[in-house]
């Protein structure tokens, strides 16, 4: 006798790019670099300050993606910290 297992409802799985990154991870990695490019003064592309600005943005993106206290990302922790303060701590 074969046991029948009912089909679950909608599966909650994230779409992953390259087998590793979700779209939220790509935003965490690329947003600081994009902001650094917008903030950087309009100078030549091979200028050292431009490279430093983009490099700092890249490192901030890697830190934002990589540091996960208690298994949650920094933006998730910050969101819940603000929500906790606004709702009134018990």
Buried (B, 14 or more C-beta within 10 A) or exposed (E): EEEEEEEEEEEEEEEEEEEEBEEEBBBBBBBBBEBBEEEBEEEEEEEEEBEEBBEBBBEBBBEBBEEEEEEEBBEBBEEEEEEEEEEEEE
